[in-house]
Amino acid sequence: MTEILETDYLIVGAGAMGMAFVDTLLSETDARILIVDGHAKPGGHWNDAYPFVTLHQPASFYGVASRELSTGEKDQAGLNKGLCDLSSGADINSYFDHVMRHTFLPSGRVQYFPMSHYTGDFNSAHTFHSLTSGKQYEVKVAKKIVNATFLKNSVPSTHTPNFAVEDGVNFMPLNDLPKIDTAPDGYVVIGGGKTGIDACLWLLETGVDPDSICWIKSRDAWLLDRSNTQPTPEFFETTIGTQAGQMEAISGAESLEDMFDRLEACGYFVRLDKSVKPTMFHGATISPLELEALRRIKNIVRMGRVQKVGATEIILDEGTIPTTPGTVHVDCSATAVTNKETTPVFNRNVITPQFVRSYQPLFSASLIAHTEAIYGDDDETKKNQICGVVPLPDSLEDFVRFTFAAMMNQYTWSQEPGLDVWLQNNRLDGFSKMIAGISPDDEKRMAVLKRIRKAAVPAVTKLGEFLSEIEKKAAA
């Protein structure tokens, strides 16, 4: 027998973005909300994360708007020393569970169905069933359905590699690294993205000799210096100063290659190897100490993608390298977000949370919920103008698209009455409050803001020119 439920908003997915959306909607409306999610606890992919995972941005930028995640402390030891705290995976799982149990459910307006699978069509039929009891449900939705599962995460523990692995090869996701109880012949880390970086850093921090690590990277990436993403006033010169440098680098660039050179020169970008030009950008941050540690690894293989891992050799696009049966092969080839397509955030009765600010998924979800709360069904076109999708980057050309979209959104927000106050009061937007708190008498910091204002329009114009060139080449 199917049980009938009623709600104003049906949220499919209790991952980080879904939680951030619900939190703001709950705070700013009197709506009834029903959440369906396949995990046993809220937090989405964090439930499947490797045990030594941490955020790679300050914790104060993460979580839901109504409850602080950060401890407010700077790390006093380790490779993030001197920078704002990075919450662990365990911290984040506990945090989202606490938000659900102590904020959402006590409101009396939230129903939460974990271990449940949505079987509706995101249109008019909204059904789901319990994975544990098999009980069937139908949901009558008075207002909107929110597809908080649109951005699909791939995590190492549930990822299927896109290359062959022979039987008997010592092969594992990085989730299993802490289970090692006997030192192997060596380690082969497969993947040049953030999980590959995390695996290498964890091995180094546990005392593994850098010469015992082979790191296979099909592409090198531009990385962001985490020192430049700190939300506290003492880091104003590096954080906001680097934003000024970014605008000036873009506006003065004569070509895409020149732009990336200038972005590196101003400190916006860093790279592992100065002799290798990166071809990838996923927005990962890294501390100066982490970068220094990674540079101790000298055996880096750049021969394309892995085709097959065998007992004695690894076959890649551009050749083979030797391995041994006693070597641990660590799979870090999963991509954080596997789908690159976009869709309008607001589309009739469906809301699809996506990035509307670069690097900030949870701020994005909160702003989308705020936009829904303020405008409701009044003007879908206006809501999509405020919440223009910032496409996730992969290639260097994507960096142009995503930076251009983010800057256009920032301009739109500056023209929206009252939104500046909301931004300053939303804890997930640390920079607006930092900038608003500057005294007009602080000549040094005001000079940095003047640099941003002076270079912003020329930078957007230059990005538009580059984007036009990119699209012409793609169409040719």
Phi, psi and omega in degrees: 000135182269128177272136180264128178240154179232144179200167173273313180236128174257119181255117177262105180115117177254034173286188186300315181292321177298318180294318180294323178295311182300318183302314181289320178298320180294322182286328191251359178221174173253024186292151169271139187228135177237128184245130176242131182210148184277345180274165178284336181226157177291161179124351176059233186295342177297337176294337183251007187288159178289151192295338181256015180292145171224165168300154172247015169230159180306141183297337181292344177272357191242163179098206179255158187294330189276350185220127181292140174259321183294149173281347183081007182254160171261147177294132182258355180210167177086187187278358173252018186303133178090352181249163183299150190299147177246113182295145176279167176301320179296320177301316185290318177299316179296320181298310182295324176297320179295317178300316180296313187282332187248350177239304186291301187294321178295345179295337183079359182247003181241128169252137185232124180240090175284172180050045182226147184243121178285128182240012180281187184246012182055028179228274182242339181258116183239098182231154173204164177223155178283132179285342182261320182258340184081000182298139183260142180226148170235136184246127172268115186256119183281330185237282188222157168250139182246116180270085180274016176247007185298314177280107188269120180272141172244121181243152187305322186290337181245007185274139173258118182300149178265028175221162183278147176229121180293152175300141176090350178288137178282092189231133184207153167289159182294347173305328187269357181303319180293351179274353181296130180240358177221130182298128180277182176297325182177185182231137170244116179261121184254107179134128184259007182272203185296321179292325175297318176299315181297319179297314181297316181294320179296317178298315180296319182290338177269008172097008179291135177297131179305329181287351176269002182249126171251125185245113179267120181233114178288332177217147171267152185240146163286138181238157178261133176289116183298338177300336183266011181238023184273132189268006183260151186304329182295341179261015185305313185297322180279318183288300182286326177299321178290327175297321176296317178299323178298313180299317182292322179296316181293314184295330182269357186288142178260347179200170177300314181299318178296323179298315180292324176298317180292322179294326175289319183296327181274357177093002179291318179250149167228163178218157184293315187234117182296342182269356183243124179281119178295149176237005185230148173213117178244002177084017180287144177254158181210143178274158176304322180290324176295317179298318178298319179294315181298329181290351175285341178278115184261337183272080180250124184258120178239078182230034180083196183279154176287134175259322183202138173252115179252182183289329184236351178208156176244124182264126179241175180305323189243025177144194181229155173228152181281155172213182181223159176298337181268008179268139175271126179254120189254119182277112176234032186269358179293143176263134185304309176238121191271341181250134183256352182290157178236165177211154178304138180299316180250118180220089182057248185265008182243131172248128182239096180299132175216180178290130169241356169225139180298137176071359189235080182293323186278325169301318181301313180297322179294317179294322178297317178295321178297318179298318177297318181295322184283317189255341179051234180263010189295313188209092182295323179298316179296318180298320179286336173291318178293323184249054175295136184287131173264107186293141182290138185271153172221303180270174177293326176297326178297328178301322178296313181299314187286325178289319178299313180298318181295320181290323177295321176297317181300320177295315179302317180296324181294339181265355185269117183303130175085344184290330179299322179293317179298317180299317181294331182266355178270118187294341180284349178251079185292331187284325180298317180293321179299316182290318181296335183276001181283132178286137176301341180276352180277087187299322183295314182283326176297328178295325178294316179296323177296323177298318179297312182298321181292322186266347189298308182296314175301326179292315178298318178300315181294319177299320177298321178294315179297319181297320178298319178296318180297316182292325177295318178296320181294327182277343183289000000 
